[in-house]
Amino acid sequence: MSDVRIIFSVQAVRAFLYGFSSILIGSALAASGLDAIAVGAVFTAMLLGMAVSSLAVARWGEALGRRRAYALLLAIMGVAGVVFALSDWLPLLVLAALTGTLSTDPNESGPITTVEQAMLSATPPSDRSRVYGRYNAVAYLAGAAGALAAGGPSALRDLLPAIPPDQRWLLLMPVGAVICLLGVRRLSRGVEADVAAGTPRGLVRSRGAVQRLAALFAVDAFAGGFIVQSFIVFWFARQFGAGAEVMGLAFFGVGLLQAASSVLAGWLGARIGLLNTMVFSHLPSNLLLALVPLAPTLGTAIALLLARSALSQMDVPARQAYVAALVDPAERTAAAGYTNAARHLVRPAGPALASISMGMAAGLPFLVAGGLKAVYDLALYFTFRRVRLGDD
């Protein structure tokens, strides 16, 4: 099995687990008795943990080795899953969340994705956009399957009352982590950075460009923090009384649409350019996002969520390919790590502010997110429209 296929396989297992756990974590927290501020603190810790661990990967990932860093992060993911499956104690939940190896969304951009992005960047420039497109499509499909599976325990509980509560099903996390580690053992040395001895690691030539990108990505991520998947499940439960089975089915549809659009984004990026793909697919999705809280019924709200999902994630593979094309090969792990970290350093404020703003107006998190994301799209386009990308 080639390295790319192994990475895709590990990504599929992780995304299934994240799709599964994001629904059940949101559902379990809603049933735990924790108030909205405490729930926001858990989501905030997840995002903050991703930022800190992404910075660590950017700084020390190449020195440790991509395969070793990959295996270590996956092992920690399994341990964190055990904590969420067995404990309701808020300090312990926050501590596990701070590892950065859990996710509020199926297709995360934390430390594990940082390592995978660096390993996949070795593909030829002409194929890179399509490879990242397929990579994200795998995540969306597997994440959709995980979200659909998350509704199973709740749906079957009326027939089989002895089925364990939703929280205990998070014990699938360590099982999946072991499966991922078996795959990592088969990766070749080809996934490590292929640079001459003595070549400086980290950002050198591309420091300024990466700093500008990181600042803009931070704006987008701050806005996205208001509407992470677990929070959307929580919001729909409070606003419409939607259960885990309903939201699991909804996010199964979301994942299918995101997978299709991810493949399309890879094809589109090779034809109209990565920057154009990022911006012109993202802008209309922000309008649809702002309309969600205005929906009068659960069905209409889910329809708007699905329509938004068909466009909102097309920028992800284009963004990953853009970062890889912008920097030299020796800088790719650092560039991926720092831009991903920038997204998560500001994103933790989103869930906390979303929880607070719900008390002011139930739909305010969606309106703020849509407006800020539109500002990001325009700023990104006018900042980088004349920047030429490098080539291997």
N, C-alpha and C positions, 0 to 999 in steps of 0.2 A: 504494500500500500504506500503511495507517495506521501510525502510530508503534508502537502496541501490537503489530501483526503483525510489524513489523520486529524489535522487541525479542524477541518470541517466536522468530523465525527465528534470530537471533543466539544466543539461549539454547539452541536446539536444536543448533546446530553445536558450541557450547562443551560442552554436556552429552555429546554423542557423543564428543568428544575426551577429556573427563574420564573417561567410562566406559571408553573404549578404553585410555587411558593408565594409569588406576588399576590395571587388571589387569596390563598389561604391565610397569609399573614394579615392582609387587610381584613378578612372576615373574622379571624381569631381575635384581632385587636378590637374590632367593633363589638365582639361578644365578651370581651375580657372585663369590661367595666372601667377601663381606663378612659379618662376624659380626652377631649380633642387635643389639648395641649400636650399631654403625655404621648399620645399617638404621633403627633407631629415631631416630638423629640426623638422617637425611635426612627422615623423616616429621615430626619435630619442627620442622625448619627450614621445611618447607612451611607448617605451621600458624602458626609465629611470623611468617613473612613475610606471611601473610594478616592477622594482627593489626596489624602495623606499617603495611602499606599501607592497611588499612581506616581506621586513625586518620588517615593522611594525607588520604584522601578526605573524611573527616568534617571535617577542619580546612580544607582548601583546595579541595575538590571544587567547591563553588559558585563560588568566585572564578575557578577555571580554566574552569568551564563543564562541564556534565554530558557533552555530546557529546565535547569534547576529552579529558576524563578517561577516558571510555569507550574512545576510539580508542587513547590512549596505553597503557592497560592491556592491551588486546588485542594490540597490537604486541609488548609485552614478553612476553606469553604465548607467542607464536610463537618468540621468541629462546630462552626458557627450554626449550621443547620440543626445540630443536636440540641444546642442551647435553646433555639426558638421552638423546637418541638417539645421540650420538657419543662420549660420554665415560663412563669408569668411575672417574675420579679423584674421590675423596670430597670434597675441598675445593671443587672446581668444581660438583659436584652440590649441595652445601649452599648455595653462593652462588646458583645458579639457583633453588633451592627458596625462598630468602629473598625473591625478588621478590614472592611472594604470588599469583602468577598461575597456578600449577599447583594441582592439587587431589588429595586422597586419596579423594574421593568424587565421583560424577557431579553431585550437586546441592549445590554448595558455598555458603558464605555469606561469601565474601571480598569484596575491594574491587570486583570487577566486578558481583557481585550487589548490592552496596550502591548502586551507580549505577543499576542497573536497577530496584531497589525504589523509589528516589526518583522515577524517571521514570514508573513505573506508578502512583504514588500520586495522580496527577492525576485518576484515574477517580472517578466519583461514589461516595460512601460506600455506597450501596445495592448497587453492583456490585463494590466493591473486593475483598470476600472471594472472590467467584467468579473475578475476574480473576487474583488471586494463586493460586487453586487451579489454574486452567488453566495459568498460568505454570509452576508446579512440576510439573504433569502432563507438560508438554512436556519438561521436564528429565529426568524419570524415564523417559519413553518413549525419548527420544534416548539417554540414558545406558545404558538396557538394551540398545539396539541396538549401542552402542559396546562394551559388555561382551561381547556375543555375538560381535561382529566380532573382538574381541581373541583369541578362541580359534581363529580361522581359520588364522593362520600355523603354529601348533603342530600343528593337525589335518592340514594339508596337507604338512607337512615329510616325512612318510614316503613320500609319493608323489612329491614334488618336493624333493629334498635341497638344491637350489640356492637355495631360498627364504631370504631374509635372516633373521638371528636376530631374535627378538622385539624387542630393543632398537632396531634400526634402523627398525622400523615407527613409532616415535615421531616420525619425520619428517613424519607427517601433521599434527602440531601446527602448524607454520608455514603449511602449506597451508590448514588451517582458519582460522587467524588472518587470512589475506588475505581469505578469503570473508566473515568477520565484518566486516572493515573496509569492504568494499564496501557492506554493509548499513548500517553506521553513517553513511556519507556521505549516505544518503537520509532520515535523521531530520530532522524539522522543528524549528523553534524552540519548538514547543509542549511539548517534553520538558524545557525549562529551567524553573526555578522562576518561577512567576507571582506575584511579590510586588511591592509598591509600592517605589519608590526610597527608600532610606534605612532600609528595614526591617532590623533587626539579623539577621545570619546566625548560625547555630549555635543552641545550646540557651539559651533564656531562661525562658519560663513553665514548661516541662516538665522542667527540669533534674533536680529531685529524683526525679520519677517514673521518668525514664530511668535515673538512677543505680541505683535499686532494681531495675529490670528487668535492667539490665546485670549487676548482682551475681548475680541468680538465673540468668540465662542462662549466666554463667560456670561455675556449678556443673554445669549440664547439659552444657556443652561440655567441661569437664574430664573428666566421666565418658565422654562420647562419644569423647574422644581415645584411650581404651583400646581402642576397637574400630572404628577407621577402616577403610574398605573394603580399602585396600592391606594393612593389617595382618591383616585377616581372611583374605585370600588367602594371605599368608605363614603364618598360623597353621594353616590347613587343609592347606597343603602340608607343613608339618612334622609335623602331628598325624596326618593321614590319607593323605599322599602325593598329594593332589589336584592335578592339573595345571591349566594355564591354560585348557584347553578345557572342563574340568569346571566350574571356577569362573566362567568366562565365561558358560556356560549357566545356572548358578545365579543369577548376578547379573542375567541377562536376565529371569528370573522375578521377582527382587526388584524390578527396575525397573517391570515391568508391574503388580505389586501396589501399589507406591508411587504410580504414576500414577493408578490407579483410586481409591485412598484419598485422594489429593490433590484430585481432583474432588469426591469425597464430602465432604471437609472444607470446601470452599468452600460447598457447599450446606448443610452442617450448621451452619457458623458463623453463617449468616444466620438460623438458626432457634433454636438453643439458646444462642447467644452465643459469641464468640471464645474467651473464657477457659475456658468449660466444654469446648469442643472441644479446646483445647490439653491440658487436664489429663486428662479422662476417656478419651481415646484413648491417652494415653501410658503411664498406669499399668500396664495389663495387658501392654503390650509389654515392660516391664522384667522381668516374671516369665519370659516366654519367652526373653529374652536370657540370663538367669541359668541357664536349663536347657541351653543349647547345649553347654557343655563336659561336661555329664553324659551326652550322647548316646553310646551304645555303638558306633555305626557312622556312616560318612560320610553315608549316606542319611538317617538320623534327624537328624543335625546340620543338614543342609541343609533338611530339612522344618521344623525349629524356626526356622531363620533366615528362611525364607519366611513362616511364620506371624507372626513378629515384625514383618517388613517390611510386612505388611498394615495394621499399626496405628502403627508407630513414627514415621512421618513425617507423620501427619495434622496434627500441631501446627505444621508449617512454614508453610503458607499462612496459618493462623490467627494465628501469631506475627507474620508480616509485616504483615498487615492490622491487627492490634492496635497495633503500634508506630505505623503511619501514622495510625490513628484517635486515638491518645493525644496526639499533638503537633500544633502548628500547621503549615501548609504550608511556611513558611520554615525550619522546624526538621527537616524530614523527612530530608534528606540526612545531617545531623549525627546525628540519632537512629538512623538505620539504620547509619551508620558506627560510632558508638560502641558500640551493642549488638552489632554483628557483631564489632568489635574485641575487646570483652570476652570473647566466646566463644573467640576465637583466642589471646588473651593467656595464658589458663590451659591451653588445650587442648594446646600443645606438650609439656607434661609427660606427657600421657597415653601417647603411643607409647613414649617412653623408659621410663616406669615399667612399661608393659605388657611390654616386652621383658625388663626385669629380673625382673618378677613371674613370667614364664613359667618362669624357672629355679627358682622356688620351687614353683609348681604350674601346670601347663599351662593350666588353665581359670580361673585367678585373674583375668585381665583382664575376662572376661565377668561374673564375680560382682561385682567392684567396680563396674563400669559400671552394672549393673542396680540395685544398691542405692543408689548416689548419685543416679541418675536418679529413683528413687522419692521420695527426699528432696526433690529439686528440685520435682517435681510438687506435692507437698503444701504446700511453702513458697510456691510461686507462687499457688496457689489461696487460701490464707488471707491472703496479703499484698494481693492485688488484687481480691478478690471484691466489695468495696464501692466500688471506684473506678469512677466514671462516665466513659465515653469522650466526647471532644468530637465536634463535627460541623462540616463545612465550612460 
